[in-house]
Each structure stands twice: as structure tokens, then as C-alpha cells.
Amino acid sequence: MTTTQRPRSRHTWHLVRHYLEMVVAMLVGMVVLGPVEDLLWPGLTARTDVHVLVMATNMAIGMAAWMRFRGHSWPAVAEMSAAMYVPFAVLLVPHWAGAVSGDLLMTAGHVLMLPAMALAVWWRLDEYAHH
């Protein structure tokens, strides 16, 4: 292994690990805040469109808390939080028009969130590479 390969591989692993940490933080936000929302506002998530937005909020809170703990800037936190909402925002219009089912809205929104997060990381690659 050459010296240029080692730093590149270490750099790539650092970015992948950081990305996975954010995914875990999102899951923690969802798991921890879901019961709180049910306790404070029973039935809030009965509609799928409301459910996905509340879930995106729970994930964004968990992820934002972790990012701030890791020392990320507020703009980076805002961009990564937007990655939680944009896929759902794009899919809500066809859902309301009856072209996208609730199940597809839920599944596709979550799947599209992952590349949206990768784009947010790429947008601020220097920041993510150093945290």
C-alpha cells in the first residue's frame, strides 16, 4: 500500500463512519421522540402525510444534536436537516393528488433521504472531513 492510498482510505472511512453516525443519531431521534409525541399529542400521526413530517422532524432533531456535539456549523446542520424533509416534500404533492400511496411515500422518502444526506456531506466536504 502506498502512502497516498492510506490517507485516502482513512479519509474515506472517516466520511463513511461520520455518515453512519448521523444515520444512527436519526434513528435514536425517531425512537426516543416517537413515544414523546404520542404521549403529548395522541393521534398526531394518524395521517401518513403528517406522520412522515413528524418523523422527519424527530430524525432531524436527533441528527442535529449529534452534529452540534461533533462541532458542525449551523449551516451544515440546517442543510443536513433539509435532507430529512426534501424527499418527503417532493413526494407529498403526488401523494395528495392520489398518485403515490402512503406506503410508497413513507418508503421512498426514507430511501431518498440517504442520497440527500450524501449530497449535503459532499456540499461541505471540507467540514465533514475534519469532524
N, C-alpha and C positions, 0 to 999 in steps of 0.2 A: 504494500500500500504506500502510495507516495504521500508526501506532506500536504499536497493540495487536496487530495481525496479525503484525508482525515478531517480537516476543518470543515469541508463541505458536508461530509456525512454527519459530523457533530452539529453543524448549523441546521441541517435538515431535521435531525432528530429533535433538536431544541424546539423548532417550529411545530412539529407534529405533536410533541409532548404538550406544548402550550395549548394547541388546538384541542387536544383531548381533555386537558384540564378544564377548558371552558365548556365543553360538552358535559362533563361531569357536574360542573357548577350549575349548568342549566337544569340538569336532571334533579339535582338537590333542591333547586328553587321550586321546581314543579312539585316534588314530593312533599316538601316542607310547607309550602304556601297553599297547596291544594286543600288540605283539611282546614286551614285557617279561613279560606274564602268560603268553604261550606258551612263553617260554624258562624261566621259573621253575616253571610248572605245566602241562606239555603235556596237552592233553585236557580241561582245566578247563571249557572252554565247549562241550563236545560236546552237552550237553543245552540246548535252547533256553531253558528257564526259568532255568538258571544263566547262560547267555550274556547274556541281557538284563540281569540284575542286575549282572554283572561289567562290562558295557558302561556301564550307568548309573553305576557307581562310577568308571570311568575318565573319563566325561564330567564327573561331579561334582568330581573332583579337579582337572581342568583348569580348570573354571569357577570353583571356589573359589579356586584360586591366583590367577587373574586378578582376581577380585573383591577379594581381600585386597590385591593390588598396587594396585588402584584406591582402596583405603581404605574398603571397605564393612565394616560391623559383622558380628560373628559371627552374630547372629540373622538378618541378611539372607542371609548365606552359607548358614546352615542351612535357611532357607526355600527358597532357590533350589535347594539340593541336594535337598530333599524333592521339588521339582518334577521331578527326574530319575527318582525312584522311584515316586511315587504312581500315575502311569498304568500302570506295569507291575504294581504291587501289586494294582490294581483288576482287571487283566486276567488275572492268574495263576490266580485261583480258577476262572473259566470255562475256562481253558486246561487246568488239571489235571482238570477234570470232562469234558474232551473236547469242549467246545462251541466252543472257539476254537483254531484251528490255530496252529502255531509261527510260520508266516509272518504271520498276522494279528496275533499277539501282538507280534512284532517291529515290524511296520509301524505298527500303531495306537498302540503305546506311544510310538514316536518322534514320531508326528504329534500325539498328545495332550500330549506334553511341551511343545510350543511354546505352547499357550494356558495351560498350568500355569505356565510361566515368566512369561507376561504377567500372570497373576494375582498372582504373587509381586512383580512390579515394581509393580503397582497398589497392593498392600497397603502397600508402603513407598515410595510415590511421591515423598515429600519427599527421602528418602535417594538414590534413583536420579536425581532431578532435579539433584542437587548434586554428583554424582561423575562 
